[in-house]
């Protein structure tokens, strides 16, 4: 079989790779898209996939167990060449697919409806397809519904990208961030949280305010806490989040407190003289 390529294949691949989605673990958001699509179209099999240079990689599947497939051997290599749905209602009589190995043999595809997953930049980076193992028709509603689910897929991909970028910023931030659930158990914390406080912030453990040590000498205007190693100071800002979660923002105030304490010491020494 001949592999079909997009006229802007290199730019398309660059756009695909920017999402960092290939070869990632299963994620609930994409699995739900596949499940909802199967329910909406009443088909036994659905695949959410992304088209690499020579393979079709499956992010989420219903009744399909492969991780990937050779691109040139797939139905979806045709789908990804167009913004319009590709419809095959009886593959055994379709001139393009009646001799296809997936029609003549396992998994014995009979009906196929596929649409491209199109990025905001206009590149067709993947496909969402519905497969039946009996011939069937696909209505205009079916086609529009599948296109809607493809748009939902790219929206989830965008949210995933933003979340990953946000996590990278948090990991590199000099400010400490700790997320607590409704029971005040630690959900996550960035490296700065431990560096600033000297505490471990282990996910799953309960956060106790009593575990923080207020330094009365440094707390002139607001509570200032001393690091567990007694080599620094920090403040804590409490921000309520959705779902009864809470965010603790930890700011390192060591330099300010050291200057404050030094000034106080000098002032007291001056009065003594």
Helices and strands as residue ranges (DSSP letters): H 9-17, H 28-41, E 45-51, E 55-62, E 68-70, G 71-73, H 76-79, E 86-88, H 101-104, E 111-118, E 124-132, H 140-172, E 176-180, E 186-189, H 191-197, G 209-211, E 213-214, E 225-226, E 233-240, G 242-244, E 246-252, H 254-272
